[in-house]
Structure formats: C-alpha cells, structure tokens
Amino acid sequence: MRVGAAGRGHVGALRRFSAVSALVTALDVAAMVAGVRRAGLRPAVADALSVGAATSASWYLHRSVAGAGDPFDRWVHRPGAFLAGAGLAGAVDVAVVASLARRRRPTDRPAWLLGTKALGLGLAGAVRMAAYRAALVGQTRRELAERVPDRPAPGDLRLSVVVPAYREEGRIGGSVKRLSEALGRVDGGVEILVVDDGSDDGTVAEAETAGATVISLPANRGKGAAVRQGALAARGRTVAFVDADLAYPPEQLLPLLDGVESGWDVVVGSRRHPGSVEVARTSLLRSLSGRLFNLLTVIVLLGHYRDTQCGCKAFRADAAKTIFSRTRVDGFAFDVEIFHLVERYRLSLTEIPVTLVAAEGSTVRVGIDALRMVGDLLRVRRWSGRGLYDLAPGVQAVATRPPVPSPA
C-alpha cells in the first residue's frame, strides 16, 4: 500500500510512540541494575525506585508524542487512570522481584537479575493494559450513551436506504418493491440506493425496473465497499443500510429512523437484544462462528455490543459521511470498523431489537469469510495505531454535536 505524506507522518508518530516505550523500559531496567550493583540497594528497593522514575518519564514522554484520537491511547490524557494503572502494575513488578530476590541474592549474577526484572515487567505490563482497558471501557460506554436530541441533520431527503447487492437477479426487484411499500408513508422524501457490487447477471436492470437508483461498481469488491459507496452518495438526513435478501423485514427501518431522529448518531439492530425475535433460526455453525467473532472484536473495540454483524444499521447523515469517508475494509468486517470509528469519534450509539425472518441464498461463506474477517480486525487495529483514521484538527464527526474538550 502506498503511503502519502500524511500517512508517513502518522507512521512517524507510531515509531516515536514505540521508541518512547522502549526508552522507558530501558530506563527502568538500567536504574534497577545500577541500584543493586552500584548502590548496594536491596532488589525490591532498587526496583521500586526504578519503577517510580520510569513511570514519571512515561507520563511526560507519552503525553508529548501520543494523540488522544485512538480510543486505546486516551489513557495517557487521564491522570487518574494512568496513575491507578501504573501504580497497580508497579506493585506487581516490585512484588515479583522481591519474592524472587528473597530466595537468592542476585547482586553477583546480572543475568539472573535481568531475568527476574523481565518477569516482573511482563506481568506488570499485562496488569497495566488490563487496568487501562477497564478505565477506557467505562469512558467509552458513557460516551456512546450521550444522546443529543433536537439537532437538525443535513440532507435533501428524510431517509436514504442503501442496499448492497451482488448477483441478486431474481430477488432484488422484489426487495426494492417491498422497501418502497413499507416506506411509502414516510413523509419528507425517501430514496432507495441499490449498489451493485460488480454483478455479472441482471441485477442492475432488475433494480432499475423496480424503481431504485442504482450505483454500479466496475468489479466485485465486497459488501463493505458497496455500502461505503451508497452511504457517500446518499442524500437523506438519515442513512440506513439493509441486506438485499431482506433478512429483516423492511418495516424494521422505521424504528431505526425514529432512533436517529430522536438524537442518536448511530442506531444498530441486534439479534442478541432481549426484545429480538428469530422467526427462522440461523444454522448452529453460523451462530457459533458469529459469537466467536464477536468475542474477537475486543482486538478493536472497547464498548460491549451484543451483535456487531447485524445487517440493519442507520446513521445521521453527517455521521455517515464522516464514518464512510474513512472506512477501508471492503469485506464483511466493515461493520466492526464502523463501531471502532463510532468509538474513535465519540459518537452516540444505541442498539434496538430486530426480527430475523427466513432468507435463502446468502453469499456469506462461513469458513473463508470468517478467516478474512479476523485478518481485517488486525488490519483495523494496525491502521488505527498508525493514525489513518484520524480526523483533521478541528474537524468533528457531527457538526452540531457539542465539541469534545481538548486533552489537558
């Protein structure tokens, strides 16, 4: 992948962050070894002093090079979370060193001393990350729940419905007609955008005949790419997307629309919501793989979501434009990327119950697509760390949302 000037700047920031982490660790180890071998301090005392010095250096240096955009990096701008995590991790580090040192005096064995410190650092690092994540999870959930009602959204129409389609001849026409009938009583203007993902059949002609506006991609790229193109072309104040098979009845769009218009930036359907109904259950393999994938989303997400992959979501127009102008995943994991950007841009989100009805002919291949989705999770985390999702300074995801306070 070619990296432009902005991208190179983000990579440089990540390298500086990594360099600071390595420098702080080296300072911690060197200070402890010097305290034991040169000053004659007990290992536990030397370790406590080195941890204190390293923590101070970490606080200062990380704040100098780390941004607060990535949700996983915001701990560095929260003194309470930083000190609590660092204090707990430091106590573990010192306890490990003190426990091992009581069994053997290591002053004449530098290798043994370094090994002891390495074990302490490893356990302390795990504790520190767990503590920071716990603090960030609480912050993220509070931000997600901050609904702001009575904010007009931009757009020429009331609702845009994006329908990604690939080889849907024989079904897409009926789906468009069902959507038109279900939304016929929605005042303010509705558009149905079918995004053909490089189909080689009659999908385009059938969708146009049924009355949809069609956007055609020249080649098959994936559901994420199709939804992205539709969302960016949408003219509605609320932008929703649903699957071409209408696995969720088209009437499901009405509570999504109500949710966005009541003040939520993003409203998502959830098959795991207590109020959801499954008229036809999915296969055991698909259900298990879905639940396993949901567990793996902790690689990318801090919030707790019952169901990231439900194909029924809606957005305020400005939130949709901000999110989809920055999404990079073309495959099925694009849903998780959306949740990550919602967290990153401090948008509000709520989950609503859905009704899942029978649908045949899905293009999802459980085994192959599951592996690709896991790979995409790792890419999203890497792109996030490189700053590729950052907004320009002063830019907000939703123009009428109260500005986010700058880090102290």
NUKE-250006 format. One line per field, with one value per residue (C-alpha): residue in one letter; x, y, z. Coordinates in Angstrom, 1 decimal, decimal comma. Layout:
// residues N
resn	[a_...] $
u	[X_...] $
v	[Y_...] $
w	[Z_...] $
// end
This chain:
// residues 408
resn	[m_r_v_g_a_a_g_r_g_h_v_g_a_l_r_r_f_s_a_v_s_a_l_v_t_a_l_d_v_a_a_m_v_a_g_v_r_r_a_g_l_r_p_a_v_a_d_a_l_s_v_g_a_a_t_s_a_s_w_y_l_h_r_s_v_a_g_a_g_d_p_f_d_r_w_v_h_r_p_g_a_f_l_a_g_a_g_l_a_g_a_v_d_v_a_v_v_a_s_l_a_r_r_r_r_p_t_d_r_p_a_w_l_l_g_t_k_a_l_g_l_g_l_a_g_a_v_r_m_a_a_y_r_a_a_l_v_g_q_t_r_r_e_l_a_e_r_v_p_d_r_p_a_p_g_d_l_r_l_s_v_v_v_p_a_y_r_e_e_g_r_i_g_g_s_v_k_r_l_s_e_a_l_g_r_v_d_g_g_v_e_i_l_v_v_d_d_g_s_d_d_g_t_v_a_e_a_e_t_a_g_a_t_v_i_s_l_p_a_n_r_g_k_g_a_a_v_r_q_g_a_l_a_a_r_g_r_t_v_a_f_v_d_a_d_l_a_y_p_p_e_q_l_l_p_l_l_d_g_v_e_s_g_w_d_v_v_v_g_s_r_r_h_p_g_s_v_e_v_a_r_t_s_l_l_r_s_l_s_g_r_l_f_n_l_l_t_v_i_v_l_l_g_h_y_r_d_t_q_c_g_c_k_a_f_r_a_d_a_a_k_t_i_f_s_r_t_r_v_d_g_f_a_f_d_v_e_i_f_h_l_v_e_r_y_r_l_s_l_t_e_i_p_v_t_l_v_a_a_e_g_s_t_v_r_v_g_i_d_a_l_r_m_v_g_d_l_l_r_v_r_r_w_s_g_r_g_l_y_d_l_a_p_g_v_q_a_v_a_t_r_p_p_v_p_s_p_a] $
u	[0,0_1,4_1,7_1,4_2,9_0,1_0,5_4,3_3,6_1,3_3,9_6,5_4,2_3,8_7,5_8,1_5,5_7,3_10,7_9,4_8,1_11,5_13,3_11,2_11,7_15,4_15,5_13,5_15,9_19,1_18,0_17,2_20,5_22,5_20,7_21,5_25,1_26,5_24,5_24,1_20,3_18,1_16,5_13,0_14,0_16,0_13,1_10,6_12,8_13,3_9,6_8,9_11,4_10,2_6,5_7,3_9,3_6,5_3,9_5,8_7,1_4,0_1,9_4,4_4,1_0,7_-2,6_-6,0_-7,7_-7,4_-9,7_-6,9_-4,5_-6,7_-5,4_-2,3_-4,5_-6,4_-4,2_-6,4_-6,5_-2,7_-1,7_-4,0_-2,8_0,8_0,6_-1,0_1,4_4,4_3,3_3,1_6,6_8,1_6,3_7,7_11,3_11,1_9,7_12,4_15,1_14,3_15,3_18,7_20,9_21,4_24,0_26,7_24,6_23,5_21,8_19,7_18,8_17,8_15,7_13,9_13,2_12,0_9,4_8,3_8,0_6,0_3,4_3,2_2,6_-0,3_-1,8_-1,3_-3,0_-5,9_-6,3_-6,2_-8,7_-11,1_-10,9_-11,3_-14,3_-16,2_-15,4_-16,4_-19,7_-20,6_-19,8_-21,9_-24,9_-24,7_-27,7_-28,3_-31,9_-33,3_-30,3_-31,2_-29,2_-28,1_-29,7_-32,3_-34,4_-35,6_-34,3_-31,8_-31,8_-28,6_-28,9_-25,7_-26,3_-24,2_-25,7_-29,2_-31,1_-34,5_-34,7_-33,6_-36,7_-39,0_-36,9_-37,0_-40,7_-41,2_-39,0_-41,0_-44,3_-43,0_-41,7_-44,5_-46,0_-42,7_-43,0_-40,1_-38,7_-37,2_-34,6_-33,6_-30,0_-29,0_-25,2_-24,4_-21,1_-19,8_-22,6_-22,4_-26,2_-29,3_-29,2_-28,8_-31,6_-34,0_-33,3_-33,8_-37,0_-38,3_-37,6_-34,3_-31,5_-28,5_-24,8_-22,6_-19,1_-17,0_-15,7_-16,7_-15,1_-17,2_-20,1_-18,1_-17,1_-20,7_-22,2_-19,5_-20,3_-24,0_-23,6_-21,4_-23,9_-26,9_-29,0_-31,0_-30,8_-30,8_-28,8_-29,6_-28,5_-30,1_-29,2_-30,7_-32,3_-34,4_-33,5_-35,0_-38,5_-38,4_-40,6_-37,6_-36,3_-39,0_-37,6_-34,1_-35,3_-37,1_-34,0_-31,8_-34,3_-34,6_-31,0_-28,8_-25,9_-26,0_-28,7_-28,0_-30,1_-29,1_-30,1_-29,0_-31,2_-33,7_-36,6_-35,4_-37,3_-36,0_-38,7_-36,2_-33,0_-29,6_-27,5_-25,5_-22,2_-23,1_-24,4_-21,2_-18,9_-20,8_-20,5_-16,8_-16,1_-18,0_-15,6_-12,6_-13,8_-12,1_-9,0_-10,6_-13,5_-13,8_-17,6_-19,8_-22,0_-24,4_-24,2_-21,8_-22,7_-26,5_-27,2_-29,5_-28,0_-28,8_-26,8_-27,2_-26,2_-23,1_-22,0_-22,4_-20,3_-17,6_-17,5_-17,8_-15,3_-12,7_-13,6_-11,1_-12,4_-14,2_-15,3_-17,8_-15,7_-16,6_-19,3_-16,7_-14,7_-17,8_-18,1_-14,4_-14,9_-18,0_-15,9_-13,0_-15,1_-17,1_-20,4_-23,6_-25,0_-27,9_-29,0_-32,6_-34,3_-34,9_-37,0_-35,0_-37,0_-36,1_-33,7_-32,1_-29,1_-26,7_-23,3_-21,5_-19,1_-18,7_-15,2_-13,4_-15,1_-14,5_-10,8_-10,8_-12,8_-10,3_-7,5_-9,4_-9,8_-6,0_-5,7_-8,1_-6,1_-2,9_-4,4_-5,8_-2,4_-0,9_-3,4_-5,0_-8,5_-7,6_-9,8_-8,1_-7,5_-10,7_-13,0_-15,9_-17,7_-21,1_-21,2_-23,9_-22,6_-21,1_-17,3_-15,1_-12,9_-9,2_-6,9_-5,5] $
v	[0,0_3,4_5,9_9,6_12,5_12,4_8,6_8,9_11,5_9,0_6,2_8,6_9,2_5,5_5,0_7,8_6,1_2,8_4,5_6,1_2,8_1,2_4,1_4,0_0,2_0,6_3,3_1,1_-1,9_0,2_2,1_-1,2_-2,9_0,2_0,5_-3,1_-3,5_0,0_1,5_-1,8_-1,5_-4,4_-5,6_-4,6_-1,1_-0,6_-1,9_0,4_3,4_2,5_1,9_5,4_7,0_5,1_6,0_9,7_9,5_7,6_10,1_13,0_11,5_9,7_12,8_14,6_12,2_10,4_11,7_11,2_10,2_6,4_5,2_2,8_5,7_8,0_6,7_8,9_12,0_10,7_11,3_9,2_6,2_6,5_6,7_3,9_1,6_2,4_2,1_-1,4_-2,6_-1,2_-3,0_-6,3_-5,6_-5,0_-7,9_-10,3_-9,0_-9,0_-12,5_-14,0_-12,0_-13,4_-16,8_-15,8_-12,8_-11,7_-8,9_-11,1_-12,5_-9,8_-12,3_-13,6_-10,1_-9,2_-12,3_-11,5_-8,0_-9,3_-11,5_-8,6_-6,3_-8,9_-9,5_-5,7_-4,9_-7,3_-5,8_-2,3_-2,9_-4,6_-1,7_0,9_-1,1_-1,2_2,5_3,2_0,8_2,8_6,1_4,7_3,3_6,7_8,5_6,0_6,7_10,5_11,1_14,7_15,3_18,2_18,5_19,0_16,8_17,9_16,3_16,9_13,9_12,4_8,9_7,1_3,2_1,6_-1,9_-3,7_-6,3_-9,0_-11,4_-10,7_-11,3_-12,8_-11,3_-7,6_-6,4_-7,8_-6,5_-2,9_-3,1_-4,3_-1,5_1,0_-0,3_-0,3_3,2_4,7_6,5_8,2_11,9_14,1_12,0_8,5_7,1_3,5_3,2_-0,3_-0,6_-3,3_-4,9_-5,9_-8,5_-10,3_-11,0_-8,9_-7,3_-3,8_-3,9_-5,6_-3,0_-0,1_-1,5_-1,8_1,9_2,0_4,4_2,1_2,7_0,2_-0,8_-2,0_-5,1_-7,2_-5,7_-6,7_-5,6_-3,0_-1,3_-1,3_0,1_2,8_4,0_4,1_6,0_8,6_9,1_9,2_12,5_11,6_13,2_9,6_7,0_3,3_0,1_-3,3_-6,6_-7,4_-10,6_-8,5_-10,9_-8,2_-7,0_-3,6_-2,2_-2,6_0,7_2,7_2,3_2,9_6,2_7,1_6,4_8,6_11,4_11,2_12,2_9,1_9,4_5,7_3,1_-0,6_-3,7_-6,5_-10,1_-10,7_-7,9_-9,3_-8,0_-9,5_-12,3_-15,0_-16,4_-18,7_-19,6_-19,5_-22,7_-23,8_-23,3_-19,8_-18,9_-20,2_-18,5_-15,3_-15,4_-16,3_-13,4_-11,1_-12,1_-11,4_-7,8_-6,9_-6,5_-3,4_-2,3_-1,1_-1,0_-4,0_-4,8_-7,8_-8,1_-6,3_-8,0_-7,4_-6,1_-3,4_0,0_3,7_6,9_10,7_11,9_13,8_10,9_8,6_10,8_11,1_7,4_6,0_8,5_6,9_3,2_1,0_-2,6_-3,9_-7,2_-8,3_-7,0_-3,4_-3,5_-3,7_-0,9_1,2_0,5_1,4_4,7_5,4_5,0_6,9_9,9_9,9_9,4_8,1_4,7_2,6_-1,0_-1,9_-5,3_-6,8_-9,5_-12,1_-13,8_-16,7_-15,8_-18,1_-17,7_-15,8_-15,1_-15,4_-18,4_-19,1_-20,6_-18,5_-15,2_-15,8_-16,0_-12,9_-11,1_-11,9_-10,7_-7,4_-6,9_-7,0_-4,5_-2,1_-2,2_-1,6_1,2_2,8_2,7_4,4_7,2_6,5_7,1_10,5_13,5_16,7_19,2_21,0_18,6_17,0_13,8_15,5_19,3_20,1_17,9_19,8_19,9_17,3_19,0_19,1_16,9_18,7] $
w	[0,0_-1,0_1,9_1,2_3,2_5,8_6,1_6,6_9,4_11,1_10,8_12,3_15,3_15,8_15,7_18,2_20,5_20,2_20,8_23,9_25,3_24,6_26,2_29,4_29,7_29,2_31,9_34,3_33,9_33,9_37,1_38,9_38,0_38,9_42,2_43,1_41,8_42,3_45,2_47,1_47,5_48,1_44,8_45,9_46,9_43,7_41,7_43,5_42,8_39,1_38,6_40,0_37,7_34,7_35,5_35,7_32,4_30,7_31,8_30,4_27,2_26,1_26,6_24,4_21,5_21,9_20,5_22,0_18,8_19,1_22,0_23,1_23,6_25,6_29,0_28,6_28,9_32,0_35,1_37,4_35,0_34,3_37,9_39,0_36,2_36,7_40,5_40,3_37,6_39,6_42,7_40,8_39,3_42,8_44,3_41,7_42,2_45,9_46,1_43,8_45,5_48,9_47,6_46,2_46,4_42,8_43,1_41,6_38,8_36,4_34,1_37,0_38,0_34,4_34,1_37,4_36,2_32,8_34,5_36,7_33,6_31,7_34,5_35,2_31,6_31,4_34,6_33,3_30,0_31,8_34,1_31,3_29,3_32,2_32,6_28,9_28,6_31,2_29,4_26,0_27,2_28,8_25,5_23,5_25,7_25,3_23,0_22,0_20,8_18,7_16,3_12,6_10,3_6,8_3,7_1,0_1,8_5,1_4,5_2,3_2,2_0,9_-0,4_-1,3_-4,0_-5,7_-8,2_-6,8_-10,1_-9,4_-5,9_-6,0_-7,8_-5,2_-2,4_-3,8_-4,2_-0,6_0,6_-1,4_0,0_3,6_3,4_1,3_4,3_5,3_4,7_3,7_0,8_0,6_-1,8_-2,3_-3,5_-4,8_-5,1_-7,5_-6,4_-9,9_-10,7_-14,0_-14,1_-14,5_-11,0_-12,3_-14,8_-12,4_-9,6_-12,1_-13,3_-9,7_-9,2_-7,3_-8,0_-9,0_-8,4_-10,2_-9,1_-12,0_-10,2_-7,2_-4,1_-1,1_1,0_2,8_-0,4_-1,7_1,5_1,5_-2,0_-1,2_2,1_0,5_-2,4_-0,1_0,2_3,2_6,7_7,9_6,1_6,6_5,0_4,8_3,1_-0,3_1,0_3,5_6,3_8,5_7,4_5,7_8,4_10,6_9,0_10,8_14,4_13,0_11,5_14,7_16,7_14,6_14,6_18,4_18,8_18,3_15,9_15,1_15,7_15,1_15,1_17,4_17,1_20,7_22,1_24,6_22,5_19,3_17,6_15,3_13,0_11,4_13,3_11,7_11,5_14,5_12,7_11,6_15,1_16,8_14,4_14,9_18,6_18,4_16,1_18,4_21,2_18,9_18,4_21,7_19,5_18,0_20,3_23,8_24,1_24,7_21,8_21,6_17,8_15,5_12,3_12,1_8,6_9,7_10,8_10,5_10,9_11,0_7,6_8,8_11,0_8,0_5,7_8,3_9,0_5,5_4,0_6,3_6,2_4,5_4,9_1,8_3,3_5,9_8,9_7,8_10,5_13,2_11,6_11,8_15,6_16,0_14,3_16,4_19,5_18,0_17,0_20,3_18,6_20,4_19,6_20,7_19,9_19,1_18,8_15,4_13,8_11,8_9,1_6,8_3,9_1,5_-0,9_1,4_-0,2_3,2_3,3_7,0_6,9_4,3_5,2_9,0_8,4_6,3_8,9_11,6_9,3_8,8_12,6_12,9_10,0_11,6_14,8_12,9_10,8_13,9_15,6_12,6_12,8_9,4_10,9_12,4_11,7_10,6_13,5_14,4_12,4_14,2_13,1_13,7_13,2_15,6_18,4_21,4_20,8_22,6_25,3_24,3_26,5_29,4] $
// end
